[in-house]
Amino acid sequence: MERLSDRKILLILFFAALVVRLVFILTLENRFYFDDEFEYYRMAENFLAGRGLIAGGGMKGFRPPLYPLLLSLLYFLRFNLSGIRIVQCIISAVTVCFVYLAGRKIFSEKVGLWSGIIACAYPFFVFYNGFLLTETLFIFLTVAGVYSLAALSEKAISSVRAGISIGLAGLCRPIMQMYLPISFVHIIAERESYRTRIKKIFLTGIFFTLTISPWVIRNYVVFNAFVPGTTMGGRVFWEGNNPYSDGGPCRYFPEDIEGMEESQRDRMFFRRTIEVIRENPARFARLLRNKFRRFWNVVPNAAEFTNPLYRFISVMSFGVILPFFVLGFLLSARNRKALFMHSLIIFYTVFHMIFLASIRYRVPLEPFCIILAVYGFFWLAEGISGIMKRTL
């Protein structure tokens, strides 16, 4: 049987993923389902009205800029909610293509193909297309960024793509900005000439900086301070570690801090949270353990998603790939390209153990969990097959 060309494989994966996602959004009502959707809508509305990227309550740097800017563009072009959902379905379908490319680049064509097939109908990837949330765009940019890093070559355009992808991901969720120096460690460890490694780091860093600099400059003008991400970090740190928190969402915020100026409030939340941790480090240790469990839970944590259907879907998707993912993670520890995925997974886990943990924050890692799970599955299947042949 003749092998399909890469172009045909990509087209098949794209349209298969798109159909699945379009079918899902057709089941949704023409309304917002989550509080964050209203906030992103308000930011787009404020931006188009000339008031800037301001969230509710006049917060000027509380949310990262990229997703509300995308919404602003789509609303400016007269897209309605259904049209925006369709655009997100297209973005998510392109992400599936990058999952295939990343799996092929890091491991093999077989791993890439089956990873792409699974990603086509993976429930968590399909679900978020229906809502005005950052997940769909951020997953796309994260996969594109890691693929670009794994595909780095001596050609300058490779580093340019990597820098821009990671920069855009960092403007969608600031956590990705902190991954850049970790990626540089991997580049330094490559078995290449010193000059090549320096060139890659320099070009990736320059284009990352150019990508995020408009937002950093804007924030300096607004707050008279260096704010590369948002003013949300302190609040999230407090939410995941305050005296009433179990490591997940917790709506307890002291009024004396809430009334402060935005950037000052962010700093004060960090200080108050550190004080709480110092007063009871044993409790903080328990929260770390609980947040690890929440982050890697095979069933939803949120009360509104604990009915049997959601639990069944979660177990039959992430729950099934989890053991193969762990196996693939361990087996690929010496694969230099795979280490870009490894370090991202470890970094995200540690970050959310310290801050705030939820399955929602794990979803951007799941394309890599799928790739590693497919690799682990085929390694195990080939091993069992080999044993059976020798015993027959």
C-alpha positions in Angstrom: 0.0 0.0 0.0 1.4 3.4 -1.0 2.4 5.7 1.8 0.3 8.9 2.1 2.3 12.1 1.6 2.8 14.4 4.6 0.4 17.0 3.0 -2.4 14.4 2.7 -1.9 13.2 6.2 -2.0 16.8 7.5 -5.2 17.6 5.5 -6.9 14.4 6.7 -6.0 15.1 10.3 -7.1 18.8 10.0 -10.5 18.1 8.5 -11.2 15.1 10.7 -10.4 17.3 13.8 -12.4 20.2 12.4 -15.6 18.1 11.8 -15.5 16.7 15.4 -15.1 20.2 16.8 -17.9 21.7 14.7 -20.2 19.0 15.7 -19.5 19.8 19.4 -20.1 23.5 19.1 -23.4 22.9 17.4 -24.7 21.4 20.6 -24.0 24.7 22.6 -26.4 27.5 23.2 -25.7 31.0 22.0 -24.5 32.3 25.4 -21.5 32.5 27.7 -21.1 29.6 30.2 -18.1 30.8 32.4 -17.3 34.0 34.3 -14.0 34.3 32.5 -15.8 34.5 29.2 -17.7 37.7 30.3 -14.4 39.2 31.4 -12.6 38.5 28.0 -15.7 39.9 26.2 -15.5 43.1 28.3 -11.8 43.5 27.5 -12.5 43.2 23.8 -15.4 45.6 24.2 -13.2 48.1 26.1 -10.4 47.9 23.5 -12.7 48.5 20.6 -14.2 51.5 22.4 -10.8 53.0 22.8 -10.5 52.4 26.6 -7.6 49.9 26.2 -7.2 46.3 27.4 -9.1 46.8 30.6 -10.8 44.0 32.5 -13.7 44.4 34.9 -13.3 47.0 37.6 -10.8 49.0 35.6 -8.0 46.5 36.0 -5.4 47.4 33.3 -3.0 44.6 33.5 -4.9 41.8 35.2 -5.3 39.6 32.1 -2.7 38.8 29.4 -3.3 40.6 26.1 -3.2 38.1 23.2 -6.5 36.4 23.5 -8.6 39.6 24.1 -6.8 41.1 21.1 -7.8 38.2 19.0 -11.4 38.6 20.2 -11.2 42.3 19.5 -10.1 41.6 15.9 -12.9 39.0 15.4 -15.6 41.3 16.9 -14.3 44.2 14.7 -14.7 41.9 11.7 -18.3 41.3 12.8 -17.9 37.8 14.0 -20.6 36.7 16.4 -20.2 34.1 19.2 -20.8 31.2 16.8 -18.2 32.6 14.3 -15.6 32.9 17.1 -16.2 29.3 18.1 -15.6 28.2 14.5 -12.4 30.2 14.4 -11.3 28.4 17.6 -12.2 25.0 16.0 -9.9 25.9 13.1 -7.1 26.8 15.4 -7.5 23.6 17.4 -7.6 21.5 14.1 -4.2 23.1 13.2 -2.9 22.2 16.6 -3.7 18.5 15.8 -1.4 18.9 12.8 1.4 20.2 15.0 0.9 17.3 17.4 1.5 15.0 14.4 4.6 17.0 13.4 6.0 17.1 16.9 5.5 13.4 17.5 7.2 12.6 14.1 10.1 15.0 14.7 10.8 13.8 18.3 10.1 10.0 17.8 8.8 8.6 14.5 6.1 8.9 11.9 4.1 6.2 13.5 4.1 7.9 16.9 3.3 11.2 15.2 0.4 9.8 13.2 -1.3 8.0 16.1 -0.8 11.0 18.4 -2.5 13.2 15.8 -5.4 10.7 15.4 -5.9 10.6 19.2 -5.7 14.4 19.4 -8.5 14.7 16.7 -11.2 13.5 19.1 -9.5 14.0 22.5 -12.4 15.4 24.7 -10.4 18.1 26.5 -9.2 19.6 23.2 -12.7 19.5 21.7 -14.4 21.0 24.8 -12.6 24.3 25.1 -13.4 25.3 21.5 -16.9 26.3 22.6 -15.9 28.9 25.1 -14.2 32.4 25.1 -11.3 31.1 27.1 -7.5 31.1 26.4 -7.1 27.3 26.3 -7.5 26.7 22.6 -5.1 29.5 21.5 -2.6 28.7 24.3 -2.5 25.0 23.5 -1.8 25.8 19.8 1.0 28.2 20.7 2.5 25.9 23.3 2.6 22.9 20.9 3.9 25.2 18.1 6.6 26.5 20.4 7.8 23.1 21.6 7.8 21.8 18.1 9.8 24.7 16.9 12.4 24.1 19.7 12.6 20.4 18.8 13.0 21.3 15.2 15.7 23.9 15.7 18.4 23.7 13.0 21.3 25.9 12.0 18.9 27.9 9.7 18.0 31.2 11.3 14.3 30.9 10.5 14.0 28.0 13.0 15.1 30.1 15.9 12.9 33.0 14.7 9.9 30.7 14.7 10.7 29.4 18.1 11.2 32.9 19.6 8.0 34.2 18.2 5.9 31.1 19.1 7.1 31.1 22.7 6.7 34.9 22.9 3.1 34.7 21.7 2.4 31.9 24.1 3.8 34.0 26.9 1.4 36.8 25.8 -1.5 34.3 26.1 -0.4 33.0 29.5 2.7 34.4 31.1 3.8 31.1 32.5 5.3 30.3 29.1 7.7 33.3 29.4 9.4 31.5 32.3 10.0 28.5 30.2 12.3 30.3 27.8 15.5 30.1 30.1 14.7 26.4 30.6 14.7 25.9 26.8 18.1 27.6 26.7 19.5 25.0 29.0 18.5 22.3 26.6 20.1 24.2 23.7 23.3 24.7 25.6 23.4 20.9 26.3 23.2 20.1 22.5 26.1 18.4 20.9 26.8 21.1 18.5 29.5 23.7 18.0 29.6 26.5 20.5 28.9 29.1 17.8 25.8 27.2 16.6 24.4 27.1 20.2 25.0 30.7 20.8 23.4 31.6 17.5 20.2 29.6 18.4 20.0 31.2 21.8 20.6 34.7 20.6 18.0 34.6 17.7 15.4 32.8 19.8 15.9 35.3 22.7 15.8 38.3 20.4 12.6 37.4 18.6 11.0 36.4 21.9 11.9 39.8 23.3 10.6 41.6 20.2 7.3 39.7 20.5 6.6 40.5 24.1 8.2 44.0 24.2 5.0 46.0 23.2 3.2 44.6 26.2 6.1 45.2 28.5 6.5 48.8 27.3 2.8 49.4 27.6 2.7 48.1 31.2 5.7 50.2 32.1 3.9 53.3 30.9 0.7 52.3 32.7 2.2 51.1 36.0 5.6 52.7 36.0 7.0 49.3 36.8 8.4 46.2 34.9 5.4 43.9 34.4 6.2 41.3 31.7 3.1 39.3 32.4 0.1 40.4 34.4 -0.9 41.7 37.8 -2.8 38.5 38.5 0.2 36.5 39.9 -0.1 37.5 43.5 -3.8 37.0 43.6 -3.4 33.4 42.2 -0.6 32.7 44.7 -2.8 33.8 47.5 -5.8 31.8 46.2 -3.9 28.6 46.2 -2.2 29.1 49.6 -4.4 31.2 51.9 -5.6 29.8 55.2 -8.9 28.6 53.7 -7.5 27.1 50.5 -7.3 23.4 49.6 -5.0 24.2 46.6 -7.8 24.9 44.2 -10.0 28.0 43.5 -10.8 29.8 46.8 -12.8 33.1 46.7 -11.4 34.5 50.0 -9.6 37.9 49.4 -8.9 40.3 52.2 -10.7 43.6 51.7 -7.7 45.7 52.8 -5.7 44.3 49.9 -8.5 44.3 47.4 -8.9 48.0 47.7 -5.3 48.8 46.8 -3.9 50.1 43.5 -3.5 47.2 41.0 0.3 46.7 40.9 0.5 47.4 44.7 -2.2 44.8 45.3 -0.3 42.2 43.3 2.9 42.8 45.4 0.9 42.7 48.7 -0.8 39.4 47.8 2.7 37.9 47.3 3.9 39.3 50.6 0.8 38.2 52.6 1.0 34.7 51.0 4.6 34.3 52.0 3.8 35.3 55.5 1.0 32.6 55.6 3.4 30.0 54.4 6.1 30.9 56.9 3.6 30.7 59.7 2.6 27.2 58.8 5.1 25.5 56.5 3.6 22.0 57.3 0.3 23.1 55.9 2.0 24.4 52.8 3.7 21.0 52.4 0.2 19.4 52.5 -1.1 21.8 50.0 1.8 21.0 47.6 0.7 17.3 47.8 -2.9 18.2 47.3 -2.2 20.5 44.4 -0.1 17.7 42.7 -3.1 15.4 43.1 -5.5 18.1 41.7 -3.2 18.8 38.8 -2.9 15.1 37.7 -6.3 14.0 38.7 -8.0 11.6 36.3 -11.5 12.9 37.1 -12.6 16.6 37.3 -12.0 18.5 40.5 -14.8 21.1 40.1 -18.1 20.3 41.6 -20.1 21.2 38.5 -18.2 18.6 36.5 -18.4 15.6 38.9 -21.5 13.9 37.4 -20.9 10.4 36.1 -20.8 11.4 32.4 -17.9 13.9 32.9 -16.0 11.4 35.1 -16.4 8.6 32.6 -15.2 10.8 29.7 -12.2 11.9 31.7 -11.2 8.4 32.9 -11.6 7.0 29.4 -9.4 9.7 27.8 -6.7 11.0 30.2 -7.1 8.0 32.5 -6.4 5.6 29.7 -3.3 7.4 28.4 -1.8 8.2 31.9 0.0 4.9 32.5 1.4 4.8 29.0 2.4 8.5 29.3 4.4 7.7 32.5 6.1 4.8 30.7 6.9 6.9 27.7 8.2 9.7 29.9 10.6 7.4 31.6 11.7 5.6 28.4 12.5 8.8 26.5 14.7 10.4 29.2 17.7 10.2 26.9 16.0 11.6 23.9 17.3 15.1 23.6 14.4 16.4 21.6 11.9 14.8 24.0 13.5 16.7 26.9 11.8 19.9 25.7 8.5 18.1 26.6 9.9 16.6 29.8 11.1 19.9 31.2 7.8 21.7 30.3 5.8 19.0 32.0 7.9 19.2 35.1 8.0 23.0 35.2 4.2 23.3 34.8 3.7 20.7 37.5 6.0 22.4 40.0 4.6 25.9 39.2 1.0 24.9 39.8 2.0 23.0 42.9 3.3 26.3 44.3 0.5 28.5 42.9 -2.9 27.1 42.0 -3.8 23.7 40.6 -6.6 22.5 38.4 -7.1 20.1 35.5 -7.7 23.1 33.3 -4.1 24.2 33.8 -2.9 20.7 32.8 -4.6 20.7 29.5 -1.8 22.5 27.6 0.5 19.6 28.6 -1.8 16.9 27.3 -0.6 17.1 23.6 2.8 16.0 25.0 1.2 13.5 27.3 -0.5 11.9 24.3 2.8 11.8 22.3 4.7 10.2 25.1 1.8 7.8 25.8 1.8 6.6 22.2 5.6 6.2 22.3 5.2 4.2 25.5 2.4 2.1 24.1 4.3 1.0 21.0 7.4 0.3 23.0 5.3 -2.0 25.3 3.4 -3.6 22.4 6.6 -4.3 20.4 8.2 -5.8 23.5 5.3 -8.1 24.2 5.2 -9.1 20.5 8.9 -9.9 20.6 8.4 -12.1 23.7 5.5 -14.0 22.2 7.5 -14.7 19.0 10.4 -16.1 21.0 8.1 -18.3 23.0 6.2 -19.8 20.1 
